[in-house]
Amino acid sequence: MHVRRVVPNVRTAALPESAEFYGVLGLEEVMNHGWIMTLASPDDPAVQLSLMSEDRTAPVVPDLSVEVGDVDAVYAAMVARGAEIVHPLTDEEWGVRRFFVRDPAGKVVNVLSHR
């Protein structure tokens, strides 16, 4: 299974203030849907952090996101091992196919691929 990137998701009720804070560290806004904002390093776009006030189409805010090469294969592997699927495999309107799974420590992982 190929992992393209891992992005921590920071839950915040203060998106603009949080973006300004992380901007001082050198991160710049690369995506903003109003409820999720992704910041990245201008020197290395793979270095990212997402700020989330909520998740508009899922029951919880995930702790982190893992972009994989084949989300369907990862979903099948997680189901086969009996992992808790928190949010089903879904095609989202913003161009990703994703599902949420709970890890052994209780963290919710957003596993996704871009379509």
MOPAC internal coordinates of N, CA, C and O (Angstrom, degrees):
PM7 1SCF
backbone

  N    0.0000 0     0.00 0     0.00 0    0    0    0
  C    1.4388 1     0.00 0     0.00 0    1    0    0
  C    1.5325 1   108.13 1     0.00 0    2    1    0
  O    1.2310 1   120.66 1   -49.71 1    3    2    1
  N    1.2969 1   116.34 1   130.29 1    3    2    1
  C    1.4580 1   122.69 1  -176.24 1    5    3    2
  C    1.5329 1   110.23 1   -96.86 1    6    5    3
  O    1.2310 1   120.15 1   -57.62 1    7    6    5
  N    1.3393 1   117.31 1   122.38 1    7    6    5
  C    1.4629 1   122.69 1   175.38 1    9    7    6
  C    1.5198 1   107.91 1   -98.20 1   10    9    7
  O    1.2310 1   121.05 1   -53.85 1   11   10    9
  N    1.3258 1   115.60 1   126.15 1   11   10    9
  C    1.4687 1   120.57 1   179.80 1   13   11   10
  C    1.5162 1   112.08 1   -89.20 1   14   13   11
  O    1.2310 1   120.26 1   141.49 1   15   14   13
  N    1.3459 1   117.11 1   -38.51 1   15   14   13
  C    1.4637 1   120.99 1   178.43 1   17   15   14
  C    1.5159 1   109.66 1  -167.40 1   18   17   15
  O    1.2310 1   121.32 1   -20.90 1   19   18   17
  N    1.3098 1   115.08 1   159.10 1   19   18   17
  C    1.4603 1   122.97 1   175.16 1   21   19   18
  C    1.5270 1   106.22 1  -124.63 1   22   21   19
  O    1.2310 1   120.44 1   -52.43 1   23   22   21
  N    1.3345 1   116.77 1   127.57 1   23   22   21
  C    1.4560 1   121.42 1  -176.29 1   25   23   22
  C    1.5241 1   109.30 1  -125.38 1   26   25   23
  O    1.2310 1   119.65 1   -58.92 1   27   26   25
  N    1.3469 1   118.27 1   121.08 1   27   26   25
  C    1.4551 1   119.16 1   174.46 1   29   27   26
  C    1.5242 1   109.95 1   -70.84 1   30   29   27
  O    1.2310 1   120.84 1   -36.23 1   31   30   29
  N    1.3327 1   116.00 1   143.77 1   31   30   29
  C    1.4582 1   122.22 1   176.72 1   33   31   30
  C    1.5217 1   107.68 1  -110.58 1   34   33   31
  O    1.2310 1   120.59 1   -56.94 1   35   34   33
  N    1.3267 1   116.48 1   123.06 1   35   34   33
  C    1.4571 1   122.45 1  -179.80 1   37   35   34
  C    1.5195 1   107.81 1  -106.11 1   38   37   35
  O    1.2310 1   120.72 1   -61.77 1   39   38   37
  N    1.3241 1   116.22 1   118.23 1   39   38   37
  C    1.4664 1   120.11 1   177.52 1   41   39   38
  C    1.5233 1   108.80 1   -77.79 1   42   41   39
  O    1.2310 1   120.90 1   -48.98 1   43   42   41
  N    1.3421 1   115.88 1   131.02 1   43   42   41
  C    1.4550 1   121.17 1  -178.91 1   45   43   42
  C    1.5225 1   110.42 1  -150.46 1   46   45   43
  O    1.2310 1   120.56 1   -36.81 1   47   46   45
  N    1.3161 1   116.53 1   143.19 1   47   46   45
  C    1.4621 1   122.07 1   173.28 1   49   47   46
  C    1.5262 1   109.79 1   -93.48 1   50   49   47
  O    1.2310 1   120.37 1   178.51 1   51   50   49
  N    1.3314 1   116.90 1    -1.49 1   51   50   49
  C    1.4605 1   122.68 1  -176.27 1   53   51   50
  C    1.5272 1   109.73 1  -126.47 1   54   53   51
  O    1.2310 1   120.41 1  -110.08 1   55   54   53
  N    1.3372 1   116.82 1    69.92 1   55   54   53
  C    1.4690 1   120.48 1  -177.05 1   57   55   54
  C    1.5292 1   113.38 1   -55.99 1   58   57   55
  O    1.2310 1   119.01 1   128.08 1   59   58   57
  N    1.3448 1   119.50 1   -51.92 1   59   58   57
  C    1.4708 1   118.11 1  -177.75 1   61   59   58
  C    1.5336 1   113.21 1   -60.87 1   62   61   59
  O    1.2310 1   120.79 1   138.67 1   63   62   61
  N    1.3362 1   116.10 1   -41.33 1   63   62   61
  C    1.4625 1   120.07 1  -179.68 1   65   63   62
  C    1.5313 1   110.91 1   -66.39 1   66   65   63
  O    1.2310 1   120.73 1   139.35 1   67   66   65
  N    1.3196 1   116.21 1   -40.65 1   67   66   65
  C    1.4663 1   120.13 1   178.24 1   69   67   66
  C    1.5236 1   110.67 1   -65.43 1   70   69   67
  O    1.2310 1   120.40 1   138.07 1   71   70   69
  N    1.3372 1   116.84 1   -41.93 1   71   70   69
  C    1.4662 1   120.42 1   178.33 1   73   71   70
  C    1.5245 1   110.70 1   -62.16 1   74   73   71
  O    1.2310 1   120.45 1   139.72 1   75   74   73
  N    1.3176 1   116.75 1   -40.28 1   75   74   73
  C    1.4654 1   120.25 1   177.99 1   77   75   74
  C    1.5328 1   110.55 1   -64.08 1   78   77   75
  O    1.2310 1   120.48 1   136.73 1   79   78   77
  N    1.3329 1   116.68 1   -43.27 1   79   78   77
  C    1.4653 1   121.14 1   178.37 1   81   79   78
  C    1.5259 1   111.07 1   -57.92 1   82   81   79
  O    1.2310 1   120.26 1   128.38 1   83   82   81
  N    1.3445 1   117.12 1   -51.62 1   83   82   81
  C    1.4584 1   120.63 1  -178.60 1   85   83   82
  C    1.5259 1   111.89 1   -70.87 1   86   85   83
  O    1.2310 1   120.49 1   158.41 1   87   86   85
  N    1.3302 1   116.67 1   -21.59 1   87   86   85
  C    1.4615 1   120.59 1   174.15 1   89   87   86
  C    1.5131 1   111.80 1   -64.50 1   90   89   87
  O    1.2310 1   120.45 1   144.97 1   91   90   89
  N    1.3261 1   116.74 1   -35.03 1   91   90   89
  C    1.4575 1   120.67 1   177.00 1   93   91   90
  C    1.5284 1   110.41 1   -62.83 1   94   93   91
  O    1.2310 1   120.70 1   151.55 1   95   94   93
  N    1.3334 1   116.27 1   -28.45 1   95   94   93
  C    1.4672 1   120.66 1   177.54 1   97   95   94
  C    1.5297 1   112.27 1   -80.78 1   98   97   95
  O    1.2310 1   120.44 1   174.26 1   99   98   97
  N    1.3424 1   116.76 1    -5.74 1   99   98   97
  C    1.4552 1   120.26 1   176.44 1  101   99   98
  C    1.5166 1   115.67 1   106.59 1  102  101   99
  O    1.2310 1   120.00 1  -174.26 1  103  102  101
  N    1.3388 1   117.60 1     5.74 1  103  102  101
  C    1.4649 1   119.88 1   178.61 1  105  103  102
  C    1.5261 1   110.29 1   -90.64 1  106  105  103
  O    1.2310 1   120.76 1   -35.88 1  107  106  105
  N    1.3359 1   116.15 1   144.12 1  107  106  105
  C    1.4655 1   122.24 1  -179.06 1  109  107  106
  C    1.5241 1   110.31 1  -122.84 1  110  109  107
  O    1.2310 1   120.64 1   -32.12 1  111  110  109
  N    1.3226 1   116.39 1   147.88 1  111  110  109
  C    1.4609 1   121.81 1   179.41 1  113  111  110
  C    1.5219 1   110.92 1   -64.71 1  114  113  111
  O    1.2310 1   120.98 1   -50.85 1  115  114  113
  N    1.3470 1   115.72 1   129.15 1  115  114  113
  C    1.4631 1   120.45 1   176.33 1  117  115  114
  C    1.5274 1   111.77 1  -121.59 1  118  117  115
  O    1.2310 1   120.15 1   166.41 1  119  118  117
  N    1.3477 1   117.33 1   -13.59 1  119  118  117
  C    1.4692 1   121.80 1   177.49 1  121  119  118
  C    1.5140 1   107.85 1  -155.23 1  122  121  119
  O    1.2310 1   121.24 1   -39.06 1  123  122  121
  N    1.3516 1   115.24 1   140.94 1  123  122  121
  C    1.4593 1   119.22 1   177.79 1  125  123  122
  C    1.5212 1   109.04 1  -149.91 1  126  125  123
  O    1.2310 1   120.71 1   -67.25 1  127  126  125
  N    1.3409 1   116.24 1   112.75 1  127  126  125
  C    1.4629 1   121.79 1   176.15 1  129  127  126
  C    1.5246 1   111.67 1  -105.08 1  130  129  127
  O    1.2310 1   120.02 1  -170.06 1  131  130  129
  N    1.3248 1   117.56 1     9.94 1  131  130  129
  C    1.4554 1   121.10 1  -179.96 1  133  131  130
  C    1.5217 1   112.91 1    91.70 1  134  133  131
  O    1.2310 1   119.89 1   140.28 1  135  134  133
  N    1.3063 1   117.82 1   -39.72 1  135  134  133
  C    1.4688 1   122.40 1   178.70 1  137  135  134
  C    1.5252 1   112.04 1  -109.22 1  138  137  135
  O    1.2310 1   120.68 1   163.83 1  139  138  137
  N    1.3197 1   116.31 1   -16.17 1  139  138  137
  C    1.4660 1   122.41 1   172.77 1  141  139  138
  C    1.5213 1   108.02 1  -136.88 1  142  141  139
  O    1.2310 1   121.66 1   -45.11 1  143  142  141
  N    1.3237 1   114.43 1   134.89 1  143  142  141
  C    1.4576 1   121.58 1   178.53 1  145  143  142
  C    1.5316 1   106.60 1  -130.84 1  146  145  143
  O    1.2310 1   120.88 1   -50.29 1  147  146  145
  N    1.3227 1   115.92 1   129.71 1  147  146  145
  C    1.4620 1   119.66 1   177.63 1  149  147  146
  C    1.5173 1   108.95 1  -108.22 1  150  149  147
  O    1.2310 1   121.62 1   -46.89 1  151  150  149
  N    1.3234 1   114.51 1   133.11 1  151  150  149
  C    1.4535 1   122.76 1   178.07 1  153  151  150
  C    1.5215 1   108.01 1  -113.64 1  154  153  151
  O    1.2310 1   120.64 1   -32.34 1  155  154  153
  N    1.3294 1   116.38 1   147.66 1  155  154  153
  C    1.4625 1   120.38 1  -179.30 1  157  155  154
  C    1.5216 1   110.23 1  -142.97 1  158  157  155
  O    1.2310 1   121.58 1   -20.40 1  159  158  157
  N    1.3107 1   114.59 1   159.60 1  159  158  157
  C    1.4531 1   121.20 1   174.48 1  161  159  158
  C    1.5286 1   108.53 1   -76.06 1  162  161  159
  O    1.2310 1   119.70 1   -49.23 1  163  162  161
  N    1.3324 1   118.17 1   130.77 1  163  162  161
  C    1.4676 1   119.62 1   177.12 1  165  163  162
  C    1.5334 1   112.09 1   -66.35 1  166  165  163
  O    1.2310 1   120.28 1   158.33 1  167  166  165
  N    1.3258 1   117.07 1   -21.67 1  167  166  165
  C    1.4664 1   121.37 1  -179.98 1  169  167  166
  C    1.5208 1   112.70 1   -84.88 1  170  169  167
  O    1.2310 1   120.39 1   154.50 1  171  170  169
  N    1.3370 1   116.86 1   -25.50 1  171  170  169
  C    1.4656 1   121.64 1  -178.51 1  173  171  170
  C    1.5259 1   107.83 1  -148.04 1  174  173  171
  O    1.2310 1   119.55 1   -87.73 1  175  174  173
  N    1.3361 1   118.46 1    92.27 1  175  174  173
  C    1.4601 1   121.89 1  -175.07 1  177  175  174
  C    1.5267 1   114.85 1   -58.79 1  178  177  175
  O    1.2310 1   119.84 1   163.47 1  179  178  177
  N    1.3307 1   117.92 1   -16.53 1  179  178  177
  C    1.4640 1   120.51 1   178.00 1  181  179  178
  C    1.5280 1   111.90 1   -76.83 1  182  181  179
  O    1.2310 1   120.30 1   164.96 1  183  182  181
  N    1.3437 1   117.03 1   -15.04 1  183  182  181
  C    1.4616 1   121.27 1   176.63 1  185  183  182
  C    1.5194 1   106.80 1   -84.77 1  186  185  183
  O    1.2310 1   120.70 1   -74.34 1  187  186  185
  N    1.3385 1   116.27 1   105.66 1  187  186  185
  C    1.4624 1   120.72 1  -172.11 1  189  187  186
  C    1.5211 1   112.28 1  -135.04 1  190  189  187
  O    1.2310 1   121.92 1   -19.36 1  191  190  189
  N    1.3357 1   113.92 1   160.64 1  191  190  189
  C    1.4555 1   124.27 1   175.51 1  193  191  190
  C    1.5179 1   106.09 1  -145.47 1  194  193  191
  O    1.2310 1   120.00 1   -46.66 1  195  194  193
  N    1.3289 1   117.61 1   133.34 1  195  194  193
  C    1.4630 1   120.41 1   175.89 1  197  195  194
  C    1.5172 1   109.52 1  -108.92 1  198  197  195
  O    1.2310 1   120.83 1   -43.85 1  199  198  197
  N    1.3241 1   116.02 1   136.15 1  199  198  197
  C    1.4564 1   124.11 1   175.25 1  201  199  198
  C    1.5199 1   106.97 1  -105.67 1  202  201  199
  O    1.2310 1   120.01 1   -49.99 1  203  202  201
  N    1.3280 1   117.59 1   130.01 1  203  202  201
  C    1.4658 1   120.73 1  -175.86 1  205  203  202
  C    1.5231 1   111.00 1  -132.83 1  206  205  203
  O    1.2310 1   120.65 1   -48.01 1  207  206  205
  N    1.3301 1   116.36 1   131.99 1  207  206  205
  C    1.4615 1   120.50 1   172.77 1  209  207  206
  C    1.5237 1   110.57 1   -90.63 1  210  209  207
  O    1.2310 1   121.05 1   155.33 1  211  210  209
  N    1.3324 1   115.60 1   -24.67 1  211  210  209
  C    1.4626 1   123.42 1  -179.83 1  213  211  210
  C    1.5253 1   106.97 1  -168.20 1  214  213  211
  O    1.2310 1   120.58 1    -1.41 1  215  214  213
  N    1.3186 1   116.50 1   178.59 1  215  214  213
  C    1.4607 1   120.42 1   168.18 1  217  215  214
  C    1.5146 1   104.97 1  -122.05 1  218  217  215
  O    1.2310 1   120.18 1   -66.05 1  219  218  217
  N    1.3094 1   117.26 1   113.95 1  219  218  217
  C    1.4697 1   122.05 1  -171.66 1  221  219  218
  C    1.5213 1   114.78 1   -65.48 1  222  221  219
  O    1.2310 1   119.49 1   157.20 1  223  222  221
  N    1.3232 1   118.57 1   -22.80 1  223  222  221
  C    1.4713 1   119.09 1  -175.68 1  225  223  222
  C    1.5191 1   113.65 1  -122.61 1  226  225  223
  O    1.2310 1   120.21 1  -171.44 1  227  226  225
  N    1.3207 1   117.20 1     8.56 1  227  226  225
  C    1.4672 1   120.36 1  -179.31 1  229  227  226
  C    1.5287 1   109.43 1  -131.28 1  230  229  227
  O    1.2310 1   120.39 1   -18.96 1  231  230  229
  N    1.3246 1   116.86 1   161.04 1  231  230  229
  C    1.4644 1   119.83 1  -174.68 1  233  231  230
  C    1.5242 1   115.55 1   -75.90 1  234  233  231
  O    1.2310 1   119.72 1   163.58 1  235  234  233
  N    1.3315 1   118.13 1   -16.42 1  235  234  233
  C    1.4619 1   121.82 1  -178.04 1  237  235  234
  C    1.5234 1   110.12 1  -142.65 1  238  237  235
  O    1.2310 1   120.96 1   -18.04 1  239  238  237
  N    1.3219 1   115.77 1   161.96 1  239  238  237
  C    1.4651 1   121.16 1   171.47 1  241  239  238
  C    1.5307 1   106.95 1   -86.70 1  242  241  239
  O    1.2310 1   119.85 1   -57.84 1  243  242  241
  N    1.3235 1   117.89 1   122.16 1  243  242  241
  C    1.4675 1   119.60 1  -179.37 1  245  243  242
  C    1.5247 1   111.21 1   -70.39 1  246  245  243
  O    1.2310 1   121.18 1   -25.46 1  247  246  245
  N    1.3246 1   115.35 1   154.54 1  247  246  245
  C    1.4655 1   120.75 1   178.82 1  249  247  246
  C    1.5214 1   111.90 1   -78.50 1  250  249  247
  O    1.2310 1   120.41 1   147.98 1  251  250  249
  N    1.3196 1   116.83 1   -32.02 1  251  250  249
  C    1.4528 1   120.95 1   177.34 1  253  251  250
  C    1.5167 1   109.73 1  -155.24 1  254  253  251
  O    1.2310 1   121.59 1   -17.79 1  255  254  253
  N    1.3190 1   114.57 1   162.21 1  255  254  253
  C    1.4614 1   121.30 1   177.71 1  257  255  254
  C    1.5195 1   108.69 1  -119.70 1  258  257  255
  O    1.2310 1   121.09 1   -42.82 1  259  258  257
  N    1.3287 1   115.51 1   137.18 1  259  258  257
  C    1.4550 1   121.57 1   177.15 1  261  259  258
  C    1.5239 1   107.35 1  -123.11 1  262  261  259
  O    1.2310 1   120.85 1   -65.95 1  263  262  261
  N    1.3268 1   115.97 1   114.05 1  263  262  261
  C    1.4622 1   120.38 1   177.16 1  265  263  262
  C    1.5208 1   107.83 1   -87.66 1  266  265  263
  O    1.2310 1   121.39 1   -54.07 1  267  266  265
  N    1.3359 1   114.95 1   125.93 1  267  266  265
  C    1.4630 1   121.19 1  -177.58 1  269  267  266
  C    1.5207 1   109.97 1  -119.85 1  270  269  267
  O    1.2310 1   121.15 1   -15.43 1  271  270  269
  N    1.3092 1   115.40 1   164.57 1  271  270  269
  C    1.4622 1   120.85 1   179.66 1  273  271  270
  C    1.5152 1   112.66 1   -72.52 1  274  273  271
  O    1.2310 1   119.85 1   145.55 1  275  274  273
  N    1.3296 1   117.88 1   -34.45 1  275  274  273
  C    1.4631 1   122.10 1  -176.03 1  277  275  274
  C    1.5240 1   109.41 1  -139.38 1  278  277  275
  O    1.2310 1   120.83 1   -90.09 1  279  278  277
  N    1.3221 1   116.02 1    89.91 1  279  278  277
  C    1.4653 1   121.16 1  -176.55 1  281  279  278
  C    1.5271 1   111.93 1   -63.25 1  282  281  279
  O    1.2310 1   119.84 1   148.01 1  283  282  281
  N    1.3204 1   117.90 1   -31.99 1  283  282  281
  C    1.4662 1   120.70 1   179.55 1  285  283  282
  C    1.5300 1   111.11 1   -65.36 1  286  285  283
  O    1.2310 1   120.46 1   139.87 1  287  286  285
  N    1.3269 1   116.72 1   -40.13 1  287  286  285
  C    1.4647 1   120.54 1   178.88 1  289  287  286
  C    1.5284 1   110.97 1   -67.38 1  290  289  287
  O    1.2310 1   120.26 1   140.05 1  291  290  289
  N    1.3198 1   117.11 1   -39.95 1  291  290  289
  C    1.4638 1   120.48 1   178.85 1  293  291  290
  C    1.5258 1   109.84 1   -67.22 1  294  293  291
  O    1.2310 1   120.18 1   138.80 1  295  294  293
  N    1.3176 1   117.27 1   -41.20 1  295  294  293
  C    1.4671 1   121.08 1   177.78 1  297  295  294
  C    1.5375 1   109.80 1   -58.97 1  298  297  295
  O    1.2310 1   120.52 1   131.89 1  299  298  297
  N    1.3235 1   116.62 1   -48.11 1  299  298  297
  C    1.4745 1   120.83 1   179.75 1  301  299  298
  C    1.5230 1   110.71 1   -60.22 1  302  301  299
  O    1.2310 1   120.02 1   139.66 1  303  302  301
  N    1.3280 1   117.57 1   -40.34 1  303  302  301
  C    1.4631 1   121.30 1   179.65 1  305  303  302
  C    1.5257 1   111.26 1   -66.25 1  306  305  303
  O    1.2310 1   120.11 1   140.25 1  307  306  305
  N    1.3325 1   117.39 1   -39.75 1  307  306  305
  C    1.4677 1   120.61 1   179.07 1  309  307  306
  C    1.5282 1   111.47 1   -68.29 1  310  309  307
  O    1.2310 1   120.48 1   138.65 1  311  310  309
  N    1.3212 1   116.68 1   -41.35 1  311  310  309
  C    1.4688 1   120.37 1   177.02 1  313  311  310
  C    1.5261 1   109.65 1   -63.05 1  314  313  311
  O    1.2310 1   120.02 1   136.60 1  315  314  313
  N    1.3335 1   117.57 1   -43.40 1  315  314  313
  C    1.4625 1   121.63 1  -179.03 1  317  315  314
  C    1.5248 1   112.16 1   -62.08 1  318  317  315
  O    1.2310 1   120.44 1   147.97 1  319  318  317
  N    1.3317 1   116.76 1   -32.03 1  319  318  317
  C    1.4645 1   118.55 1   179.78 1  321  319  318
  C    1.5247 1   112.45 1   -88.03 1  322  321  319
  O    1.2310 1   120.24 1   178.91 1  323  322  321
  N    1.3373 1   117.15 1    -1.09 1  323  322  321
  C    1.4619 1   120.91 1   176.70 1  325  323  322
  C    1.5102 1   114.37 1    81.69 1  326  325  323
  O    1.2310 1   119.79 1  -160.33 1  327  326  325
  N    1.3254 1   118.00 1    19.67 1  327  326  325
  C    1.4674 1   121.55 1   179.24 1  329  327  326
  C    1.5261 1   110.00 1   -66.42 1  330  329  327
  O    1.2310 1   120.90 1   -28.83 1  331  330  329
  N    1.3199 1   115.88 1   151.17 1  331  330  329
  C    1.4695 1   120.77 1   178.73 1  333  331  330
  C    1.5248 1   109.82 1   -76.86 1  334  333  331
  O    1.2310 1   120.64 1   -64.87 1  335  334  333
  N    1.3085 1   116.37 1   115.13 1  335  334  333
  C    1.4623 1   121.83 1   175.81 1  337  335  334
  C    1.5307 1   106.93 1   -86.97 1  338  337  335
  O    1.2310 1   120.74 1   -63.14 1  339  338  337
  N    1.3267 1   116.19 1   116.86 1  339  338  337
  C    1.4622 1   122.22 1  -175.74 1  341  339  338
  C    1.5265 1   111.18 1   -88.11 1  342  341  339
  O    1.2310 1   120.67 1   149.18 1  343  342  341
  N    1.3290 1   116.32 1   -30.82 1  343  342  341
  C    1.4732 1   123.14 1   179.75 1  345  343  342
  C    1.5285 1   106.28 1  -143.10 1  346  345  343
  O    1.2310 1   119.80 1   -52.16 1  347  346  345
  N    1.3286 1   117.98 1   127.84 1  347  346  345
  C    1.4679 1   120.34 1  -173.64 1  349  347  346
  C    1.5294 1   113.46 1   -67.80 1  350  349  347
  O    1.2310 1   121.25 1   -16.61 1  351  350  349
  N    1.3066 1   115.21 1   163.39 1  351  350  349
  C    1.4603 1   122.32 1   176.00 1  353  351  350
  C    1.5241 1   108.36 1   -58.75 1  354  353  351
  O    1.2310 1   121.01 1   -58.72 1  355  354  353
  N    1.3327 1   115.67 1   121.28 1  355  354  353
  C    1.4653 1   121.83 1  -170.83 1  357  355  354
  C    1.5207 1   110.31 1  -140.24 1  358  357  355
  O    1.2310 1   120.59 1   -40.51 1  359  358  357
  N    1.3378 1   116.48 1   139.49 1  359  358  357
  C    1.4655 1   121.94 1   170.10 1  361  359  358
  C    1.5213 1   107.44 1   -90.35 1  362  361  359
  O    1.2310 1   120.58 1   -64.75 1  363  362  361
  N    1.3282 1   116.50 1   115.25 1  363  362  361
  C    1.4579 1   121.44 1  -177.54 1  365  363  362
  C    1.5229 1   110.69 1   -91.25 1  366  365  363
  O    1.2310 1   120.67 1   -28.49 1  367  366  365
  N    1.3252 1   116.33 1   151.51 1  367  366  365
  C    1.4678 1   121.82 1  -175.91 1  369  367  366
  C    1.5261 1   113.06 1   -65.30 1  370  369  367
  O    1.2310 1   119.52 1   160.99 1  371  370  369
  N    1.3295 1   118.52 1   -19.01 1  371  370  369
  C    1.4640 1   120.85 1  -179.23 1  373  371  370
  C    1.5269 1   112.99 1   -92.20 1  374  373  371
  O    1.2310 1   120.44 1  -166.06 1  375  374  373
  N    1.3339 1   116.77 1    13.94 1  375  374  373
  C    1.4593 1   120.07 1   168.55 1  377  375  374
  C    1.5139 1   117.23 1    96.83 1  378  377  375
  O    1.2310 1   120.10 1  -161.80 1  379  378  377
  N    1.3258 1   117.41 1    18.20 1  379  378  377
  C    1.4684 1   119.00 1   175.53 1  381  379  378
  C    1.5233 1   109.60 1  -121.79 1  382  381  379
  O    1.2310 1   121.22 1   -25.26 1  383  382  381
  N    1.3090 1   115.27 1   154.74 1  383  382  381
  C    1.4647 1   123.96 1   171.20 1  385  383  382
  C    1.5145 1   104.04 1  -113.40 1  386  385  383
  O    1.2310 1   119.75 1   -53.46 1  387  386  385
  N    1.3444 1   118.08 1   126.54 1  387  386  385
  C    1.4538 1   119.63 1  -171.97 1  389  387  386
  C    1.5154 1   113.13 1  -151.49 1  390  389  387
  O    1.2310 1   121.63 1   -14.91 1  391  390  389
  N    1.3208 1   114.48 1   165.09 1  391  390  389
  C    1.4560 1   122.91 1   170.03 1  393  391  390
  C    1.5189 1   107.45 1  -149.51 1  394  393  391
  O    1.2310 1   120.72 1   -18.93 1  395  394  393
  N    1.3308 1   116.22 1   161.07 1  395  394  393
  C    1.4614 1   121.32 1   176.29 1  397  395  394
  C    1.5147 1   107.83 1  -111.79 1  398  397  395
  O    1.2310 1   120.97 1   -40.26 1  399  398  397
  N    1.3333 1   115.75 1   139.74 1  399  398  397
  C    1.4623 1   122.12 1   178.29 1  401  399  398
  C    1.5286 1   107.73 1  -135.39 1  402  401  399
  O    1.2310 1   120.36 1   -35.11 1  403  402  401
  N    1.3320 1   116.91 1   144.89 1  403  402  401
  C    1.4624 1   120.94 1   178.15 1  405  403  402
  C    1.5290 1   109.42 1   -91.53 1  406  405  403
  O    1.2310 1   120.78 1   -49.31 1  407  406  405
  N    1.3382 1   116.12 1   130.69 1  407  406  405
  C    1.4649 1   119.77 1   178.75 1  409  407  406
  C    1.5342 1   110.07 1   -83.70 1  410  409  407
  O    1.2310 1   119.28 1    -8.69 1  411  410  409
  N    1.3292 1   118.97 1   171.31 1  411  410  409
  C    1.4643 1   120.99 1  -177.04 1  413  411  410
  C    1.5328 1   114.06 1   -59.65 1  414  413  411
  O    1.2310 1   119.65 1   156.46 1  415  414  413
  N    1.3426 1   118.28 1   -23.54 1  415  414  413
  C    1.4611 1   121.56 1   179.13 1  417  415  414
  C    1.5284 1   112.38 1   -88.11 1  418  417  415
  O    1.2310 1   120.47 1   179.17 1  419  418  417
  N    1.3414 1   116.70 1    -0.83 1  419  418  417
  C    1.4570 1   120.35 1   179.58 1  421  419  418
  C    1.5176 1   115.13 1    94.69 1  422  421  419
  O    1.2310 1   120.07 1   179.41 1  423  422  421
  N    1.3221 1   117.48 1    -0.59 1  423  422  421
  C    1.4700 1   121.24 1   178.77 1  425  423  422
  C    1.5187 1   110.32 1   -76.09 1  426  425  423
  O    1.2310 1   120.64 1   -36.49 1  427  426  425
  N    1.3294 1   116.37 1   143.51 1  427  426  425
  C    1.4533 1   121.54 1   178.51 1  429  427  426
  C    1.5277 1   108.73 1   -95.74 1  430  429  427
  O    1.2310 1   121.17 1   -56.09 1  431  430  429
  N    1.3316 1   115.37 1   123.91 1  431  430  429
  C    1.4574 1   122.37 1  -176.96 1  433  431  430
  C    1.5231 1   109.17 1  -110.29 1  434  433  431
  O    1.2310 1   120.80 1   -55.25 1  435  434  433
  N    1.3180 1   116.07 1   124.75 1  435  434  433
  C    1.4663 1   124.32 1   174.40 1  437  435  434
  C    1.5252 1   106.31 1   -87.14 1  438  437  435
  O    1.2310 1   119.95 1   -70.04 1  439  438  437
  N    1.3235 1   117.70 1   109.96 1  439  438  437
  C    1.4624 1   121.71 1   179.61 1  441  439  438
  C    1.5286 1   106.89 1  -102.68 1  442  441  439
  O    1.2310 1   120.37 1   -53.73 1  443  442  441
  N    1.3379 1   116.90 1   126.27 1  443  442  441
  C    1.4626 1   119.24 1  -172.10 1  445  443  442
  C    1.5142 1   112.79 1  -144.74 1  446  445  443
  O    1.2310 1   121.82 1   -19.43 1  447  446  445
  N    1.3202 1   114.13 1   160.57 1  447  446  445
  C    1.4662 1   124.02 1   167.58 1  449  447  446
  C    1.5184 1   107.03 1  -135.86 1  450  449  447
  O    1.2310 1   120.44 1   -34.60 1  451  450  449
  N    1.3086 1   116.77 1   145.40 1  451  450  449
  C    1.4616 1   120.17 1   173.02 1  453  451  450
  C    1.5232 1   108.36 1   -80.12 1  454  453  451
  O    1.2310 1   120.89 1   -38.02 1  455  454  453
  N    1.3283 1   115.91 1   141.98 1  455  454  453
  C    1.4636 1   120.50 1   179.29 1  457  455  454
  C    1.5029 1   110.50 1   -89.63 1  458  457  455
  O    1.2310 1   120.10 1   180.00 1  459  458  457

